[in-house]
């Protein structure tokens, strides 16, 4: 595989880890707000599995899971 193909696969896998506001959370845990270029403004929210993600503090931001809940509802 070329370096470009590997880089695009890595970027796609990182993109799939981001969850948009209003989408149901795939696992219980703490989610950090992430800016459009990957910056982390510092806001974290706790969301149970299957619940919709709350609105972000600015447009074009999404969430990424930073700390999965340490019980069976954390989902793996």
Phi and psi restraints in degrees (value plus and minus 20) as a CYANA .aco file:
   2 UNK   PHI     -98.7   -58.7
   2 UNK   PSI     143.5   183.5
   3 UNK   PHI     -82.7   -42.7
   3 UNK   PSI     -55.4   -15.4
   4 UNK   PHI     -85.3   -45.3
   4 UNK   PSI     -62.9   -22.9
   5 UNK   PHI     -84.7   -44.7
   5 UNK   PSI     -62.0   -22.0
   6 UNK   PHI     -84.6   -44.6
   6 UNK   PSI     -62.4   -22.4
   7 UNK   PHI     -82.6   -42.6
   7 UNK   PSI     -60.8   -20.8
   8 UNK   PHI     -89.9   -49.9
   8 UNK   PSI     -55.8   -15.8
   9 UNK   PHI     -84.8   -44.8
   9 UNK   PSI     -60.8   -20.8
  10 UNK   PHI     -84.0   -44.0
  10 UNK   PSI     -63.2   -23.2
  11 UNK   PHI     -84.4   -44.4
  11 UNK   PSI     -60.9   -20.9
  12 UNK   PHI     -84.0   -44.0
  12 UNK   PSI     -59.7   -19.7
  13 UNK   PHI     -87.7   -47.7
  13 UNK   PSI     -54.9   -14.9
  14 UNK   PHI     -88.9   -48.9
  14 UNK   PSI     -58.1   -18.1
  15 UNK   PHI     -85.1   -45.1
  15 UNK   PSI     -56.9   -16.9
  16 UNK   PHI     -90.6   -50.6
  16 UNK   PSI     -39.1     0.9
  17 UNK   PHI     -98.5   -58.5
  17 UNK   PSI     -31.5     8.5
  18 UNK   PHI    -107.4   -67.4
  18 UNK   PSI     119.3   159.3
  19 UNK   PHI    -140.0  -100.0
  19 UNK   PSI     110.6   150.6
  20 UNK   PHI    -102.5   -62.5
  20 UNK   PSI     133.5   173.5
  21 UNK   PHI     -77.9   -37.9
  21 UNK   PSI     118.4   158.4
  22 UNK   PHI      73.7   113.7
  22 UNK   PSI     -41.3    -1.3
  23 UNK   PHI     -95.8   -55.8
  23 UNK   PSI     131.3   171.3
  24 UNK   PHI     -93.8   -53.8
  24 UNK   PSI     120.4   160.4
  25 UNK   PHI     -93.6   -53.6
  25 UNK   PSI     116.0   156.0
  26 UNK   PHI     -96.2   -56.2
  26 UNK   PSI     -40.7    -0.7
  27 UNK   PHI    -171.9  -131.9
  27 UNK   PSI     133.6   173.6
  28 UNK   PHI     -93.5   -53.5
  28 UNK   PSI     121.1   161.1
  29 UNK   PHI     139.3   179.3
  29 UNK   PSI    -189.3  -149.3
  30 UNK   PHI    -117.7   -77.7
  30 UNK   PSI     111.7   151.7
  31 UNK   PHI    -136.7   -96.7
  31 UNK   PSI     118.0   158.0
  32 UNK   PHI    -125.5   -85.5
  32 UNK   PSI     118.7   158.7
  33 UNK   PHI     -91.2   -51.2
  33 UNK   PSI     116.3   156.3
  34 UNK   PHI    -147.9  -107.9
  34 UNK   PSI     113.8   153.8
  35 UNK   PHI     -94.4   -54.4
  35 UNK   PSI     151.8   191.8
  36 UNK   PHI     -84.0   -44.0
  36 UNK   PSI     -43.7    -3.7
  37 UNK   PHI    -125.4   -85.4
  37 UNK   PSI      -6.5    33.5
  38 UNK   PHI      75.9   115.9
  38 UNK   PSI     -21.4    18.6
  39 UNK   PHI     -87.5   -47.5
  39 UNK   PSI     130.5   170.5
  40 UNK   PHI    -135.3   -95.3
  40 UNK   PSI      82.8   122.8
  41 UNK   PHI     -86.2   -46.2
  41 UNK   PSI     -34.4     5.6
  42 UNK   PHI      85.4   125.4
  42 UNK   PSI     -31.4     8.6
  43 UNK   PHI    -100.2   -60.2
  43 UNK   PSI     109.3   149.3
  44 UNK   PHI    -142.2  -102.2
  44 UNK   PSI     125.1   165.1
  45 UNK   PHI    -150.4  -110.4
  45 UNK   PSI     129.7   169.7
  46 UNK   PHI    -123.5   -83.5
  46 UNK   PSI     105.6   145.6
  47 UNK   PHI    -153.0  -113.0
  47 UNK   PSI     109.1   149.1
  48 UNK   PHI     -93.4   -53.4
  48 UNK   PSI     135.5   175.5
  49 UNK   PHI     -77.3   -37.3
  49 UNK   PSI     114.1   154.1
  50 UNK   PHI      66.2   106.2
  50 UNK   PSI     -25.1    14.9
  51 UNK   PHI    -111.7   -71.7
  51 UNK   PSI     129.9   169.9
  52 UNK   PHI     -89.3   -49.3
  52 UNK   PSI     123.4   163.4
  53 UNK   PHI     -91.3   -51.3
  53 UNK   PSI     123.1   163.1
  54 UNK   PHI     -93.7   -53.7
  54 UNK   PSI     146.8   186.8
  55 UNK   PHI     -82.6   -42.6
  55 UNK   PSI     130.2   170.2
  56 UNK   PHI    -106.7   -66.7
  56 UNK   PSI     149.1   189.1
  57 UNK   PHI    -100.9   -60.9
  57 UNK   PSI     -31.5     8.5
  58 UNK   PHI    -170.4  -130.4
  58 UNK   PSI     136.3   176.3
  59 UNK   PHI     -83.5   -43.5
  59 UNK   PSI     138.8   178.8
  60 UNK   PHI      46.2    86.2
  60 UNK   PSI      -4.2    35.8
  61 UNK   PHI    -121.5   -81.5
  61 UNK   PSI     134.9   174.9
  62 UNK   PHI    -155.4  -115.4
  62 UNK   PSI    -195.1  -155.1
  63 UNK   PHI    -141.3  -101.3
  63 UNK   PSI     132.2   172.2
  64 UNK   PHI    -154.7  -114.7
  64 UNK   PSI     122.4   162.4
  65 UNK   PHI     -92.7   -52.7
  65 UNK   PSI     104.3   144.3
  66 UNK   PHI    -133.2   -93.2
  66 UNK   PSI     -44.4    -4.4
  67 UNK   PHI    -169.2  -129.2
  67 UNK   PSI      82.9   122.9
  68 UNK   PHI     -91.2   -51.2
  68 UNK   PSI     122.3   162.3
  69 UNK   PHI     -82.4   -42.4
  69 UNK   PSI     118.6   158.6
  70 UNK   PHI    -111.8   -71.8
  70 UNK   PSI      29.1    69.1
  71 UNK   PHI    -164.5  -124.5
  71 UNK   PSI    -198.3  -158.3
  72 UNK   PHI     -86.9   -46.9
  72 UNK   PSI     -39.4     0.6
  73 UNK   PHI     -99.4   -59.4
  73 UNK   PSI     -29.1    10.9
  74 UNK   PHI     -85.5   -45.5
  74 UNK   PSI     -39.1     0.9
  75 UNK   PHI      38.9    78.9
  75 UNK   PSI     106.6   146.6
